[in-house]
Amino acid sequence: MANARLEVDEEPLSRAEGLLAEGRFAEVRDALTTLLAEGRSGLMTRMLLARALLGMGEREKALEMAKDTAQIYPGIAAAALSLGETLLAAGKLPLAIAEFQRALRSDPDLVQARFLLGCAWLEAGEAERALSEFARLQAYEPADLLAQKVGEAQTMRQAPRASARYVQHLFDQFSSDYDARMLGSLAYRGPSILRELFALVGAGRDGLDILDLGCGTGLAGAAFADVAARLDGIDLSPQMIAKARARGLYADLAVADIESFLASDGRTYDLILAADTLVYLGDLTPTLVGVRGRLKPGGFFLFTVEKAEGDGFELGPKRRWRHAEDYLRAAAAGADLDLAGLLAASPRNEANMPVDGFAVALCLR
Ligand SMILES: C[S@@+](CC[C@H](N)C(=O)[O-])C[C@H]1O[C@@H](n2cnc3c(N)ncnc32)[C@H](O)[C@@H]1O
């Protein structure tokens, strides 16, 4: 079998499927390319060829093939499914989701399209949407793969923070007009609120090593650049990091998750900022403990949050976490950080109304 060739006269397509299952992508590619060149190809040949190219890591060629095929067979659910599968493998989530939805509009019973749509939502950190697609599958083979994906989505739904994938996906998409929307309709004022808080707790200090958590496009960094000797930033979204880099203010910028970044060994700072970032984290303990390890003695952690009415923290309708004042005080004490200031402040508007929140300054003795 190892050197078996795909002969066009021995049911080439079912044979191609067998070879694909064995991971023998190059043989399938060569044989189906020949079929195509001879003009003896149809939808199935093209779909299998796209899958073989994908298996070989030739994503661009696979995408080209799947796109052509979807154009040649516009109303065929299987062609949209094939394109969605290729887009998903290429990490182009919004486009992949649109293709799976298109496939399901043509054929609502196309099981693989529904499964992959659920997987794509999961990839995007949208646990509820993933679970709703998985729930609509009567049966799926292999059943243990479906069970694993359902388990991942349930874990994600229960986590006391936004998933890294959700945040990355959200802000990669938001990055192109982030500044205009934040400073326009949302009247965002997180950085200036933190600057005012800094004037109260850290008056006169400059030449500071500063770390900007969830730096986004760099609005908070820009507000503190004049007191920085060094400004570093981290963010989950590569597109937001690219915008921050373009400002030319940051020494080091990294695509990283706040909790894991802070937990790793590294430079310590005089000032750590998190402007409108902790709204994507519910349980703040890992972050505060991590901040403690990255502050120099006498250093400050300044952040904004949105206000929860009860106690503890809760998820708001916009999928942003809110934190109660008592919780903030207790979490700071639990991480052995002193509360240097806590002000009622509204970092932004929602539907033209100020959102209630807090600006908090913690200090490492
Ligand atoms: C509303 S924006 C604020 C950006 C910036 N601080 C500002 O003031 O404009 C929130 C940012 O936090 C980032 N973010 C959210 N959760 C994160 C996490 N766990 N780790 C790293 N970055 C995160 C997002 O990618 C996004 O860029």
The ligand as an ORCA input file, in Angstrom:
! r2SCAN-3c Opt
* xyz 0 1
  C     -11.485     48.021     25.837
  S      -9.866     47.632     25.338
  C      -8.870     48.798     26.244
  C      -7.564     49.058     25.537
  C      -6.685     50.105     26.166
  N      -6.291     49.755     27.506
  C      -7.362     51.450     26.152
  O      -7.401     52.112     27.192
  O      -7.821     51.870     25.079
  C      -9.513     46.127     26.189
  C      -8.229     45.500     25.691
  O      -7.852     44.487     26.613
  C      -7.403     43.372     25.890
  N      -7.598     42.204     26.758
  C      -8.740     41.773     27.319
  N      -8.533     40.685     28.077
  C      -7.202     40.436     28.003
  C      -6.365     39.441     28.573
  N      -6.859     38.488     29.362
  N      -5.039     39.476     28.297
  C      -4.532     40.442     27.483
  N      -5.288     41.395     26.918
  C      -6.607     41.400     27.164
  C      -8.233     43.357     24.633
  O      -7.632     42.620     23.598
  C      -8.352     44.838     24.337
  O      -7.338     45.301     23.476
*
